[in-house]
Amino acid sequence: MWLCVASLLCMLQVLFTFKEVNGYYGQRYYQCRFSQDLNTVEFIHSWYFNKIEHLRYNSTIDKYTGYTDSGVMEAESLNKDPSNSLSFFVGQICINYKDKYFTKFLKTVKPEVTVRSLRSESDVQQAVLMCTAYDYHPKGIKVSWLRDGKVVSEGVSSTDELSDGDWYYQIHTYLEYVPRPGENISCMVEHESLTRPHIYTWDRPLPVAERNKLIIGIFLLVLGIVLAVAGFLYYMLRAKECPSEQTSQSIHLERTVSETSSEASTSYE
């Protein structure tokens, strides 16, 4: 697989316009193509006229190729003289570009991993899990399934490593299995960006009966908290009202005692 680098740094464009309406458009493109390991480099120089490729030089075969009648004639003429070779551009442009920029753009990137269920467990059909590794670089990853710590191969399928078109890759691996109570299922990922294999465990959802019990327990807990708060607020309101009632009762008692004392004094006299 080639990594094609045809950026503004590797492209020379020449535009000729002779008339405002019926003009002519000429372009020249320099391209550097690298193998996945960056050890093999290919330089391509293309000539376009009115958006049609007219002539191309390829460093791999070190020859020119024509794609139009005039381009074929020109290619034959250029190929007769070895001094017309453009192979030196492999070092001047492509290798220099790789050494200058690739260390910045193509550093290793750790994969993001998710494990989710595509088909829930039931007594009728097998369950299906999917492990997805994405946004990693470079290409070359190993994804395995573990059941109780042991690698399994039965019921396992996988897609090819897919390019995202932005230097990153993704892969999807599936496990179709018959569930066993209390088992542990994990997805193990190995990549050169990781110092050791990373294991991502599938968090099995609670059975329906246990889930209902949990929901009922949470409801009762919330209800108890609400009742406790309501009782506390009621107590505080009653506590504010009690002092005024006690004061009224004290005043009434004092008046009663005072009146009784006055009556007793009058009778004595």
GUKOLRO-936361 format. One record per atom (N, C-alpha, C, O): y, z, x; residue in three letters. Coordinates in steps of 0.001 Angstrom, whole numbers, padded with zeros to 6 digits, always signed. Example, Ala and Ser with C-alpha at 12.3 -4.5 7.8 and 13.67 -1.06 7.14 Angstrom:
REM GUKOLRO-936361
-005690+007800+013190ALA/-004500+007800+012300ALA/-003300+007800+013200ALA/-003319+008465+014236ALA/-002250+007080+012850SER/-001060+007140+013670SER/+000030+007870+012900SER/+001138+008039+013409SER/
REM end
This chain:
REM GUKOLRO-936361
-001198+000000+000852MET/+000000+000000+000000MET/+001243+000000+000884MET/+001313+000729+001873MET/+002215-000819+000520TRP/+003445-000910+001298TRP/+004548-000099+000653TRP/+004664-000049-000571TRP/+005350+000529+001479LEU/+006571+001179+001033LEU/+007709+000218+001343LEU/+008038-000009+002507LEU/+008302-000339+000307CYS/+009314-001364+000517CYS/+010689-000726+000608CYS/+011104-000001-000296CYS/+011386-000990+001683VAL/+012738-000476+001888VAL/+013680-001661+001940VAL/+013746-002361+002950VAL/+014407-001892+000863ALA/+015360-002993+000810ALA/+016673-002429+000306ALA/+017093-002721-000814ALA/+017310-001634+001118SER/+018535-000948+000705SER/+019740-001689+001227SER/+019619-002737+001862SER/+020912-001131+000952LEU/+022140-001748+001443LEU/+022187-001774+002955LEU/+022850-002627+003545LEU/+021476-000828+003598LEU/+021479-000796+005055LEU/+020636-001916+005630LEU/+020829-002299+006784LEU/+019697-002455+004846CYS/+018783-003475+005352CYS/+019017-004805+004660CYS/+018126-005654+004656CYS/+020166-005009+004087MET/+020388-006229+003337MET/+021750-006819+003697MET/+022761-006117+003706MET/+021760-008110+003991LEU/+023005-008824+004260LEU/+023179-009853+003162LEU/+022314-010708+002971LEU/+024258-009786+002456GLN/+024493-010702+001341GLN/+025710-011548+001656GLN/+026769-011027+002006GLN/+025547-012893+001527VAL/+026648-013825+001750VAL/+026871-014594+000468VAL/+025925-015173-000065VAL/+028082-014621-000043LEU/+028396-015254-001316LEU/+029353-016410-001084LEU/+030420-016246-000492LEU/+028949-017595-001566PHE/+029808-018767-001467PHE/+030171-019202-002886PHE/+029275-019408-003704PHE/+031427-019344-003191THR/+031884-019830-004487THR/+032920-020922-004260THR/+033993-020677-003710THR/+032575-022145-004700PHE/+033458-023276-004480PHE/+034288-023609-005710PHE/+035406-024113-005602PHE/+033723-023320-006892LYS/+034460-023572-008113LYS/+034416-022324-008988LYS/+033475-021534-008916LYS/+035424-022161-009797GLU/+035516-020972-010629GLU/+034418-020945-011678GLU/+033883-019879-011984GLU/+034066-022128-012246VAL/+033057-022179-013292VAL/+031723-022625-012728VAL/+030745-021880-012793VAL/+031669-023799-012189ASN/+030420-024339-011647ASN/+030318-024032-010158ASN/+030365-024932-009320ASN/+030175-022726-009838GLY/+030122-022303-008451GLY/+028702-022276-007918GLY/+027754-022588-008640GLY/+028554-021901-006651TYR/+027263-021779-005989TYR/+027129-020346-005480TYR/+028110-019692-005126TYR/+025895-019890-005455TYR/+025655-018494-005103TYR/+024544-018425-004062TYR/+023403-018805-004326TYR/+024893-017938-002882GLY/+023896-017850-001820GLY/+023724-016414-001351GLY/+024701-015673-001245GLY/+022484-016017-001070GLN/+022181-014656-000632GLN/+021143-014688+000482GLN/+020302-015584+000559GLN/+021232-013674+001343ARG/+020186-013440+002344ARG/+019781-011977+002280ARG/+020641-011096+002275ARG/+018489-011710+002231TYR/+017970-010348+002133TYR/+017093-010027+003340TYR/+016231-010810+003740TYR/+017346-008845+003903TYR/+016453-008289+004917TYR/+015635-007182+004264TYR/+016192-006313+003592TYR/+014322-007205+004457GLN/+013455-006166+003908GLN/+012550-005607+004992GLN/+012074-006336+005861GLN/+012319-004291+004928CYS/+011363-003629+005806CYS/+010277-003012+004935CYS/+010566-002218+004039CYS/+009042-003375+005198ARG/+007916-002849+004434ARG/+007016-002051+005369ARG/+006602-002522+006428ARG/+006728-000823+004936PHE/+005946+000094+005760PHE/+004630+000423+005073PHE/+004572+000545+003849PHE/+003580+000566+005861SER/+002317+001035+005311SER/+002460+002513+004970SER/+003433+003160+005358SER/+001476+003040+004238GLN/+001568+004426+003774GLN/+001686+005412+004937GLN/+002395+006413+004833GLN/+000994+005131+006043ASP/+001061+006025+007197ASP/+002226+005705+008131ASP/+002394+006353+009164ASP/+003037+004698+007763LEU/+004232+004284+008511LEU/+003914+003670+009869LEU/+004824+003443+010666LEU/+002664+003403+010142ASN/+002301+002842+011447ASN/+002417+001326+011483ASN/+002598+000745+012553ASN/+002315+000684+010338THR/+002416-000768+010263THR/+003724-001145+009594THR/+004062-000633+008527THR/+004462-002051+010237VAL/+005778-002447+009739VAL/+005821-003962+009571VAL/+005318-004708+010411VAL/+006427-004399+008477GLU/+006576-005832+008214GLU/+008037-006119+007917GLU/+008651-005458+007079GLU/+008591-007109+008607PHE/+009979-007504+008385PHE/+010013-008840+007639PHE/+009312-009785+008001PHE/+010831-008899+006601ILE/+010951-010119+005795ILE/+012424-010478+005656ILE/+013265-009642+005327ILE/+012702-011744+005915HIS/+014068-012257+005770HIS/+014007-013419+004782HIS/+013316-014408+005025HIS/+014739-013296+003656SER/+014688-014305+002600SER/+016064-014933+002385SER/+017092-014261+002453SER/+016054-016247+002122TRP/+017260-016985+001782TRP/+017180-017403+000310TRP/+016194-018004-000117TRP/+018214-017084-000451TYR/+018265-017461-001861TYR/+019461-018376-002098TYR/+020523-018221-001495TYR/+019250-019336-002997PHE/+020351-020208-003394PHE/+020314-020332-004917PHE/+019325-020784-005494PHE/+021425-019915-005561ASN/+021476-019871-007022ASN/+020294-019098-007603ASN/+019662-019535-008565ASN/+020008-017948-007008LYS/+018979-017001-007454LYS/+017553-017527-007277LYS/+016613-016926-007799LYS/+017376-018610-006569ILE/+016042-019154-006292ILE/+015757-019002-004805ILE/+016559-019415-003967ILE/+014597-018399-004475GLU/+014253-018225-003062GLU/+013975-019596-002436GLU/+013146-020374-002907GLU/+014693-019841-001380HIS/+014658-021138-000714HIS/+013768-021107+000529HIS/+013005-022040+000780HIS/+013875-020023+001302LEU/+013162-019934+002584LEU/+012885-018468+002893LEU/+013672-017588+002545LEU/+011744-018218+003560ARG/+011392-016827+003907ARG/+010748-016785+005286ARG/+009933-017629+005657ARG/+011166-015733+006045TYR/+010495-015446+007318TYR/+009701-014154+007155TYR/+010208-013186+006588TYR/+008458-014127+007646ASN/+007583-012965+007571ASN/+007094-012632+008978ASN/+006481-013467+009643ASN/+007370-011407+009428SER/+007012-011025+010795SER/+005504-010867+010979SER/+005014-010966+012104SER/+004764-010625+009907THR/+003316-010446+010026THR/+002645-011720+010517THR/+001744-011672+011354THR/+003088-012865+009991ILE/+002535-014153+010444ILE/+003466-014829+011442ILE/+003112-015842+012044ILE/+004677-014252+011618ASP/+005690-014782+012535ASP/+005977-016256+012249ASP/+006023-017084+013159ASP/+006166-016559+010977LYS/+006450-017940+010575LYS/+007419-017954+009396LYS/+007633-016952+008713LYS/+007996-019146+009190TYR/+008856-019393+008040TYR/+008032-020105+006962TYR/+007130-020889+007257TYR/+008373-019806+005706THR/+007706-020452+004578THR/+008767-020968+003620THR/+009692-020242+003256THR/+008627-022230+003212GLY/+009581-022812+002275GLY/+009060-022745+000857GLY/+007856-022856+000625GLY/+009981-022561-000110TYR/+009600-022462-001519TYR/+010261-023556-002364TYR/+010013-023646-003566TYR/+011080-024366-001753THR/+011654-025546-002403THR/+011420-026733-001477THR/+011002-026560-000332THR/+011683-027904-001960ASP/+011456-029114-001125ASP/+012249-029042+000166ASP/+011709-029284+001246ASP/+013528-028710+000061SER/+014340-028615+001279SER/+013909-027427+002118SER/+013974-027476+003346SER/+013454-026322+001441GLY/+012988-025152+002174GLY/+011735-025441+002978GLY/+011592-024939+004092GLY/+010822-026239+002439VAL/+009600-026608+003166VAL/+009937-027404+004420VAL/+009363-027178+005486VAL/+010869-028334+004282MET/+011269-029147+005435MET/+011934-028276+006503MET/+011683-028440+007697MET/+012780-027355+006061GLU/+013464-026485+007022GLU/+012481-025542+007708GLU/+012613-025270+008902GLU/+011500-025044+006968ALA/+010497-024153+007543ALA/+009689-024871+008613ALA/+009419-024307+009673ALA/+009304-026101+008343GLU/+008544-026873+009337GLU/+009346-027060+010613GLU/+008802-026980+011714GLU/+010633-027310+010463SER/+011495-027513+011635SER/+011657-026221+012432SER/+011602-026237+013662SER/+011858-025090+011725LEU/+012054-023812+012407LEU/+010774-023345+013107LEU/+010844-022757+014186LEU/+009626-023595+012516ASN/+008358-023123+013085ASN/+007976-023873+014369ASN/+007119-023411+015123ASN/+008599-025008+014615LYS/+008270-025769+015826LYS/+008860-025125+017081LYS/+008368-025348+018187LYS/+009906-024332+016908ASP/+010573-023720+018062ASP/+010349-022204+018041ASP/+010892-021534+017163ASP/+009574-021639+018969PRO/+009304-020182+019002PRO/+010556-019329+019123PRO/+010543-018153+018760PRO/+011649-019916+019635SER/+012876-019135+019796SER/+013505-018782+018442SER/+014400-017939+018380SER/+013047-019414+017369ASN/+013567-019108+016031ASN/+012894-017875+015417ASN/+013228-017472+014303ASN/+011963-017288+016136SER/+011269-016100+015626SER/+012255-014943+015429SER/+013168-014739+016229SER/+012048-014201+014354LEU/+012892-013039+014053LEU/+012119-011735+014205LEU/+012510-010710+013647LEU/+011032-011772+014954SER/+010182-010581+015092SER/+010913-009423+015765SER/+010539-008266+015573SER/+011937-009713+016542PHE/+012662-008634+017226PHE/+013382-007719+016238PHE/+013737-006591+016577PHE/+013598-008215+014999PHE/+014232-007380+013993PHE/+013340-006220+013546PHE/+013831-005237+012990PHE/+012033-006333+013789VAL/+011137-005232+013445VAL/+011573-003962+014157VAL/+011596-002880+013569VAL/+011918-004108+015433GLY/+012371-002952+016200GLY/+013825-002621+015966GLY/+014182-001448+015854GLY/+014670-003631+015889GLN/+016102-003398+015771GLN/+016517-002825+014425GLN/+017445-002020+014348GLN/+015833-003237+013364ILE/+016209-002771+012029ILE/+015186-001794+011468ILE/+015523-000661+011124ILE/+013924-002241+011375CYS/+012916-001451+010654CYS/+012560-000152+011370CYS/+012611+000920+010767CYS/+012204-000235+012635ILE/+011814+000972+013369ILE/+012984+001933+013474ILE/+012819+003145+013335ILE/+014158+001390+013719ASN/+015347+002231+013804ASN/+015626+002922+012473ASN/+016005+004093+012443ASN/+015436+002191+011370TYR/+015645+002759+010038TYR/+014643+003874+009779TYR/+014997+004929+009253TYR/+013392+003633+010152LYS/+012358+004642+009938LYS/+012659+005921+010715LYS/+012586+007017+010159LYS/+012992+005787+011980ASP/+013249+006965+012809ASP/+014492+007730+012343ASP/+014580+008947+012506ASP/+015438+007010+011770LYS/+016705+007638+011402LYS/+016661+008298+010035LYS/+017276+009347+009839LYS/+015939+007702+009077TYR/+016031+008159+007697TYR/+014740+008706+007106TYR/+014790+009563+006224TYR/+013593+008238+007562PHE/+012359+008619+006885PHE/+012063+010110+006996PHE/+011467+010691+006088PHE/+012469+010731+008091THR/+012217+012171+008229THR/+012981+012969+007184THR/+012594+014090+006852THR/+014074+012396+006658LYS/+014850+013067+005620LYS/+014266+012817+004237LYS/+014180+013727+003413LYS/+013858+011554+003989PHE/+013428+011179+002654PHE/+011961+011485+002389PHE/+011594+011798+001257PHE/+011123+011402+003404LEU/+009684+011461+003196LEU/+009052+012747+003709LEU/+007926+012719+004205LEU/+009737+013853+003602LYS/+009135+015115+003970LYS/+008099+015503+002914LYS/+008174+015048+001773LYS/+007147+016332+003290THR/+006109+016731+002346THR/+006710+017609+001245THR/+007546+018473+001508THR/+006279+017374+000037VAL/+006765+018118-001128VAL/+005571+018704-001870VAL/+004612+017995-002174VAL/+005632+019998-002159LYS/+004532+020671-002848LYS/+004427+020195-004288LYS/+005447+019948-004931LYS/+003206+020063-004806PRO/+003034+019613-006191PRO/+003343+020714-007189PRO/+003104+021894-006936PRO/+003878+020300-008327GLU/+003978+021177-009488GLU/+002680+021027-010275GLU/+002198+019909-010455GLU/+002105+022132-010746VAL/+000789+022092-011391VAL/+000833+022817-012734VAL/+001386+023911-012847VAL/+000241+022190-013748THR/+000093+022826-015051THR/-001350+022650-015523THR/-001983+021628-015259THR/-001857+023665-016225VAL/-003197+023608-016821VAL/-003047+023897-018303VAL/-002511+024935-018690VAL/-003523+022974-019136ARG/-003400+023181-020578ARG/-004608+022612-021300ARG/-005388+021843-020738ARG/-004745+023004-022547SER/-005885+022589-023366SER/-005537+021342-024163SER/-004472+021258-024773SER/-006451+020370-024151LEU/-006299+019182-024984LEU/-007141+019273-026244LEU/-006835+018642-027255LEU/-008199+020061-026176ARG/-009067+020267-027334ARG/-009509+021716-027326ARG/-010180+022157-026393ARG/-009138+022462-028361SER/-009431+023890-028390SER/-010915+024149-028564SER/-011668+023293-029029SER/-011317+025355-028176GLU/-012719+025732-028257GLU/-013157+025876-029707GLU/-012422+026417-030533GLU/-014367+025387-030016SER/-014946+025528-031346SER/-016456+025397-031242SER/-016990+025004-030205SER/-017127+025727-032319ASP/-018578+025639-032321ASP/-019054+024206-032553ASP/-020229+023900-032349ASP/-018140+023323-032980VAL/-018530+021954-033331VAL/-018467+021020-032133VAL/-019360+020191-031957VAL/-017434+021135-031304GLN/-017247+020206-030206GLN/-016885+020946-028914GLN/-016519+022121-028916GLN/-017007+020197-027811GLN/-016687+020779-026515GLN/-015181+020902-026340GLN/-014405+020155-026935GLN/-014793+021847-025526ALA/-013380+022029-025204ALA/-013001+021094-024057ALA/-013848+020716-023248ALA/-011711+020723-023996VAL/-011218+019841-022940VAL/-009945+020450-022347VAL/-009001+020773-023067VAL/-009942+020599-021027LEU/-008756+021071-020313LEU/-008204+019942-019449LEU/-008947+019066-019008LEU/-006900+019971-019214MET/-006262+018995-018334MET/-005449+019723-017279MET/-004639+020594-017598MET/-005666+019365-016026CYS/-004890+019894-014902CYS/-004008+018767-014376CYS/-004515+017721-013972CYS/-002716+018968-014378THR/-001764+017945-013954THR/-001028+018408-012705THR/-000440+019489-012688THR/-001061+017586-011659ALA/-000271+017828-010449ALA/+000761+016703-010355ALA/+000401+015528-010427ALA/+002031+017050-010195TYR/+003071+016021-010217TYR/+004208+016386-009263TYR/+004301+017507-008763TYR/+005072+015388-009032ASP/+006247+015543-008157ASP/+005853+016015-006759ASP/+006472+016934-006221ASP/+004832+015397-006165TYR/+004436+015745-004796TYR/+004505+014514-003901TYR/+004498+013379-004378TYR/+004570+014757-002619HIS/+004611+013695-001615HIS/+004035+014247-000305HIS/+004297+015404+000023HIS/+003274+013473+000443PRO/+002890+012084+000213PRO/+001653+011967-000661PRO/+001127+012957-001170PRO/+001204+010726-000821LYS/-000005+010463-001594LYS/-001203+011028-000851LYS/-001239+011045+000379LYS/-002178+011489-001613GLY/-003385+012054-001007GLY/-003550+013504-001418GLY/-003118+014404-000698GLY/-004170+013743-002567ILE/-004324+015089-003101ILE/-005746+015241-003628ILE/-006370+014270-004056ILE/-006244+016460-003589LYS/-007584+016745-004107LYS/-007473+017830-005170LYS/-006937+018911-004924LYS/-007994+017519-006360VAL/-007965+018465-007475VAL/-009396+018744-007909VAL/-010147+017815-008207VAL/-009778+020014-007946SER/-011138+020413-008301SER/-011096+021446-009421SER/-010102+022146-009614SER/-012217+021522-010162TRP/-012355+022522-011214TRP/-013324+023609-010770TRP/-014355+023320-010162TRP/-012990+024859-011075LEU/-013824+026006-010728LEU/-014207+026756-012006LEU/-013377+026998-012882LEU/-015497+027116-012083ARG/-015964+027985-013172ARG/-016578+029218-012548ARG/-017621+029159-011897ARG/-015907+030335-012761ASP/-016326+031597-012137ASP/-016397+031457-010615ASP/-017305+031983-009972ASP/-015422+030737-010053GLY/-015309+030607-008600GLY/-016157+029528-007968GLY/-016114+029359-006750GLY/-016934+028784-008756LYS/-017804+027746-008205LYS/-017302+026366-008641LYS/-016948+026154-009801LYS/-017281+025428-007673VAL/-016814+024077-007974VAL/-017815+023379-008884VAL/-019022+023423-008646VAL/-017298+022730-009936VAL/-018147+022000-010871VAL/-017774+020523-010843VAL/-016615+020177-010615VAL/-018743+019664-011072SER/-018513+018224-011112SER/-018908+017622-012452SER/-018434+016541-012803SER/-019755+018291-013199GLU/-020201+017779-014487GLU/-019077+017897-015518GLU/-018444+018944-015647GLU/-018845+016814-016240GLY/-017803+016804-017255GLY/-016407+016623-016699GLY/-015422+016814-017413GLY/-016309+016249-015408VAL/-015003+016103-014757VAL/-014641+014622-014656VAL/-015466+013792-014273VAL/-013405+014308-015004SER/-012875+012950-014844SER/-011434+013040-014373SER/-010794+014083-014502SER/-010927+011942-013827SER/-009585+011977-013251SER/-008956+010600-013270SER/-009650+009585-013218SER/-007632+010575-013345THR/-006901+009323-013197THR/-006692+009034-011710THR/-006935+009897-010867THR/-006247+007839-011398ASP/-005831+007539-010033ASP/-004490+008235-009772ASP/-003800+008649-010704ASP/-004143+008354-008511GLU/-002823+008884-008178GLU/-001774+007857-008590GLU/-001806+006712-008137GLU/-000863+008260-009433LEU/+000127+007354-010001LEU/+001477+007559-009342LEU/+001926+008691-009165LEU/+002115+006472-008983SER/+003446+006558-008388SER/+004500+006697-009481SER/+004463+005997-010493SER/+005446+007621-009256ASP/+006540+007799-010207ASP/+007659+006792-009986ASP/+008577+006695-010800ASP/+007588+006038-008889GLY/+008634+005087-008573GLY/+009805+005694-007835GLY/+010797+005012-007575GLY/+009705+006988-007488ASP/+010792+007671-006778ASP/+010255+008433-005560ASP/+010755+009500-005205ASP/+009214+007851-004923TRP/+008547+008397-003744TRP/+007571+009515-004097TRP/+006826+009965-003227TRP/+007554+009971-005331TYR/+006656+011054-005713TYR/+005450+010510-006481TYR/+005452+009377-006962TYR/+004402+011370-006580TYR/+003158+010960-007226TYR/+002721+012002-008242TYR/+003214+013130-008264TYR/+001769+011583-009093GLN/+001187+012491-010068GLN/-000266+012110-010298GLN/-000665+010968-010068GLN/-001060+013089-010759ILE/-002472+012855-011050ILE/-002886+013797-012180ILE/-002374+014911-012298ILE/-003820+013330-013006HIS/-004307+014120-014139HIS/-005832+014212-014048HIS/-006516+013195-013933HIS/-006354+015435-014101THR/-007790+015673-014014THR/-008241+016436-015252THR/-007565+017355-015717THR/-009413+016032-015784TYR/-009894+016594-017049TYR/-011243+017279-016849TYR/-012051+016882-016010TYR/-011457+018327-017655LEU/-012733+019038-017666LEU/-013184+019195-019114LEU/-012504+019824-019925LEU/-014349+018609-019426GLU/-014953+018773-020744GLU/-016130+019717-020585GLU/-017023+019470-019774GLU/-016136+020814-021364TYR/-017120+021858-021120TYR/-017461+022597-022408TYR/-016736+022536-023401TYR/-018594+023299-022352VAL/-018994+024181-023450VAL/-018607+025603-023055VAL/-019128+026117-022065VAL/-017724+026246-023785PRO/-017221+027577-023393PRO/-018327+028626-023354PRO/-019277+028596-024136PRO/-018168+029552-022416ARG/-019047+030715-022319ARG/-018177+031965-022378ARG/-017105+031998-021772ARG/-018620+032991-023096PRO/-017808+034213-023227PRO/-017540+034856-021862PRO/-018448+035002-021043PRO/-016293+035232-021635GLY/-015920+035969-020436GLY/-015843+035169-019157GLY/-015658+035756-018090GLY/-015976+033840-019213GLU/-015935+033047-017989GLU/-014498+032816-017526GLU/-013554+032962-018302GLU/-014346+032454-016255ASN/-013044+032188-015652ASN/-013005+030734-015202ASN/-013839+030312-014400ASN/-012043+029959-015712ILE/-011918+028543-015368ILE/-010587+028326-014662ILE/-009537+028768-015129ILE/-010652+027629-013514SER/-009449+027420-012705SER/-009386+025984-012208SER/-010389+025271-012164SER/-008171+025584-011834CYS/-007920+024273-011229CYS/-007468+024519-009790CYS/-006495+025237-009563CYS/-008166+023930-008817MET/-007834+024134-007409MET/-007216+022855-006842MET/-007777+021769-006981MET/-006054+022998-006201VAL/-005296+021864-005677VAL/-005184+021982-004166VAL/-004820+023032-003636VAL/-005509+020870-003466GLU/-005398+020806-002009GLU/-004499+019626-001632GLU/-004713+018499-002080GLU/-003497+019904-000807HIS/-002532+018870-000402HIS/-001959+019258+000950HIS/-001919+020438+001299HIS/-001518+018272+001707GLU/-001032+018560+003065GLU/+000250+019377+003069GLU/+000611+019943+004101GLU/+000940+019451+001949SER/+002137+020296+001867SER/+001784+021765+001672SER/+002659+022626+001758SER/+000494+022065+001406LEU/+000055+023436+001164LEU/-000720+023949+002371LEU/-001570+023238+002905LEU/-000442+025151+002800THR/-001151+025732+003943THR/-002580+026126+003581THR/-003429+026262+004462THR/-002844+026309+002308ARG/-004186+026660+001830ARG/-004331+026146+000402ARG/-003321+025874-000247ARG/-005547+026006-000104PRO/-005721+025553-001491PRO/-005086+026534-002473PRO/-005198+027750-002314PRO/-004433+026002-003467HIS/-003822+026823-004506HIS/-004681+026750-005761HIS/-005122+025673-006164HIS/-004916+027913-006377ILE/-005769+028005-007555ILE/-004920+028411-008755ILE/-004163+029380-008704ILE/-005064+027641-009841TYR/-004308+027888-011066TYR/-005318+028179-012180TYR/-006098+027306-012563TYR/-005297+029411-012696THR/-006284+029864-013671THR/-005853+029521-015088THR/-004688+029674-015454THR/-006809+029058-015873TRP/-006570+028750-017280TRP/-006512+030046-018072TRP/-007474+030815-018094TRP/-005368+030285-018728ASP/-005200+031470-019555ASP/-005754+031178-020940ASP/-005119+030509-021755ASP/-006941+031690-021187ARG/-007607+031428-022460ARG/-006868+032143-023595ARG/-006561+033329-023468ARG/-006574+031446-024708PRO/-005916+032109-025838PRO/-006854+033105-026509PRO/-008075+032973-026426PRO/-006276+034102-027175LEU/-007070+035118-027861LEU/-007810+034511-029055LEU/-007279+033616-029713LEU/-009032+034985-029348PRO/-009725+034540-030568PRO/-008893+034873-031797PRO/-008017+035736-031754PRO/-009181+034172-032902VAL/-008381+034334-034115VAL/-008428+035771-034614VAL/-007397+036319-035004VAL/-009630+036403-034610ALA/-009754+037774-035109ALA/-008909+038736-034281ALA/-008194+039572-034834ALA/-008993+038619-032945GLU/-008210+039503-032083GLU/-006720+039221-032208GLU/-005898+040133-032128GLU/-006377+037948-032406ARG/-004977+037594-032552ARG/-004407+038215-033829ARG/-003279+038707-033838ARG/-005203+038186-034916ASN/-004746+038795-036170ASN/-004577+040302-036023ASN/-003620+040884-036534ASN/-005527+040931-035311LYS/-005406+042372-035073LYS/-004144+042691-034282LYS/-003443+043662-034567LYS/-003870+041861-033288LEU/-002673+042077-032470LEU/-001409+041922-033302LEU/-000468+042703-033161LEU/-001388+040910-034174ILE/-000207+040687-035024ILE/-000004+041867-035970ILE/+001118+042342-036149ILE/-001112+042344-036582ILE/-001009+043488-037495ILE/-000535+044735-036751ILE/+000295+045487-037262ILE/-001066+044954-035538GLY/-000645+046105-034744GLY/+000827+046056-034397GLY/+001524+047069-034467GLY/+001309+044862-034019ILE/+002731+044716-033692ILE/+003584+044970-034930ILE/+004631+045613-034847ILE/+003133+044461-036082PHE/+003884+044667-037337PHE/+003992+046148-037683PHE/+005061+046635-038049PHE/+002865+046859-037562LEU/+002883+048286-037872LEU/+003764+049056-036895LEU/+004457+050000-037275LEU/+003727+048639-035624LEU/+004570+049295-034624LEU/+006047+049102-034947LEU/+006830+050051-034889LEU/+006422+047879-035285VAL/+007820+047598-035630VAL/+008219+048362-036893VAL/+009320+048906-036973VAL/+007311+048399-037885LEU/+007595+049129-039120LEU/+007796+050624-038848LEU/+008689+051251-039418LEU/+006960+051184-037974GLY/+007112+052595-037616GLY/+008437+052866-036948GLY/+009083+053875-037228GLY/+008857+051960-036052ILE/+010150+052139-035380ILE/+011292+052084-036391ILE/+012225+052884-036332ILE/+011207+051123-037327VAL/+012266+050992-038339VAL/+012350+052253-039190VAL/+013445+052748-039459VAL/+011187+052782-039622LEU/+011187+053997-040440LEU/+011715+055197-039660LEU/+012435+056035-040202LEU/+011345+055271-038366ALA/+011834+056377-037547ALA/+013347+056319-037398ALA/+014017+057348-037483ALA/+013895+055119-037176VAL/+015348+054968-037044VAL/+016035+055322-038356VAL/+017068+055991-038365VAL/+015439+054857-039495ALA/+016024+055169-040801ALA/+016023+056676-041056ALA/+017007+057227-041549ALA/+014908+057343-040716GLY/+014844+058796-040891GLY/+015860+059520-040031GLY/+016464+060496-040475GLY/+016054+059061-038817PHE/+017034+059687-037918PHE/+018445+059532-038457PHE/+019229+060480-038425PHE/+018780+058330-038960LEU/+020104+058100-039515LEU/+020336+058965-040757LEU/+021425+059501-040958LEU/+019297+059093-041584TYR/+019421+059940-042787TYR/+019671+061402-042395TYR/+020490+062088-043006TYR/+018963+061859-041381TYR/+019142+063234-040902TYR/+020560+063458-040386TYR/+021166+064495-040655TYR/+021099+062467-039630MET/+022446+062610-039095MET/+023483+062655-040213MET/+024443+063421-040141MET/+023288+061831-041253LEU/+024233+061854-042375LEU/+024182+063177-043119LEU/+025216+063716-043514LEU/+022991+063693-043305ARG/+022857+064991-043980ARG/+023464+066118-043144ARG/+024036+067071-043673ARG/+023320+065978-041807ALA/+023875+067014-040928ALA/+025395+067053-041016ALA/+025992+068121-040877ALA/+026036+065899-041246LYS/+027483+065862-041376LYS/+027944+066463-042703LYS/+029021+067055-042773LYS/+027139+066314-043753GLU/+027506+066833-045056GLU/+027272+068348-045168GLU/+028010+069022-045887GLU/+026274+068894-044482CYS/+025905+070309-044590CYS/+027031+071266-044218CYS/+027204+072241-044950CYS/+027813+071088-043156PRO/+028879+072043-042811PRO/+029888+072218-043921PRO/+030322+073345-044157PRO/+030293+071150-044629SER/+031269+071278-045706SER/+030700+072068-046871SER/+031423+072845-047494SER/+029406+071885-047184GLU/+028770+072630-048257GLU/+028688+074125-047900GLU/+028947+074999-048726GLU/+028310+074385-046612GLN/+028212+075781-046185GLN/+029574+076457-046222GLN/+029648+077633-046581GLN/+030650+075772-045870THR/+031998+076332-045901THR/+032415+076671-047327THR/+033009+077718-047580THR/+032094+075763-048260SER/+032444+076011-049671SER/+031721+077234-050200SER/+032303+078051-050914SER/+030436+077356-049845GLN/+029655+078503-050287GLN/+030205+079805-049699GLN/+030232+080828-050383GLN/+030644+079773-048433SER/+031207+080979-047788SER/+032494+081406-048464SER/+032709+082594-048708SER/+033360+080433-048771ILE/+034634+080753-049428ILE/+034380+081356-050807ILE/+035019+082332-051199ILE/+033433+080755-051538HIS/+033105+081266-052884HIS/+032558+082699-052801HIS/+032879+083545-053636HIS/+031726+082954-051779LEU/+031146+084289-051607LEU/+032224+085306-051270LEU/+032207+086428-051776LEU/+033171+084911-050407GLU/+034252+085821-050026GLU/+035120+086160-051248GLU/+035529+087306-051431GLU/+035385+085169-052058ARG/+036181+085417-053261ARG/+035454+086375-054208ARG/+036068+087265-054797ARG/+034158+086184-054346THR/+033365+087047-055238THR/+033379+088492-054738THR/+033550+089423-055524THR/+033201+088671-053450VAL/+033213+090012-052852VAL/+034578+090664-053013VAL/+034702+091851-053314VAL/+035623+089816-052794SER/+036993+090353-052905SER/+037283+090794-054330SER/+037855+091866-054530SER/+036912+090011-055314GLU/+037150+090350-056699GLU/+036377+091608-057096GLU/+036895+092464-057814GLU/+035137+091711-056621THR/+034309+092892-056933THR/+034950+094162-056359THR/+034985+095205-057012THR/+035448+094054-055143SER/+036093+095209-054501SER/+037343+095625-055258SER/+037627+096815-055394SER/+038093+094642-055753SER/+039331+094955-056496SER/+039012+095665-057792SER/+039679+096634-058154SER/+037995+095192-058492GLU/+037595+095802-059748GLU/+037116+097243-059529GLU/+037446+098129-060317GLU/+036341+097482-058463ALA/+035827+098820-058178ALA/+036992+099773-057868ALA/+036965+100933-058280ALA/+038004+099295-057151SER/+039149+100122-056797SER/+039943+100513-058030SER/+040401+101649-058148SER/+040104+099583-058934THR/+040869+099837-060169THR/+040141+100855-061034THR/+040792+101732-061602THR/+038839+100778-061158SER/+038049+101698-061953SER/+038122+103117-061369SER/+038095+104089-062124SER/+038210+103245-060083TYR/+038233+104537-059403TYR/+039528+105237-059691TYR/+039577+106452-059879TYR/+040619+104419-059722GLU/+041910+105014-060003GLU/+041972+105509-061448GLU/+042995+106046-061873GLU/
REM end
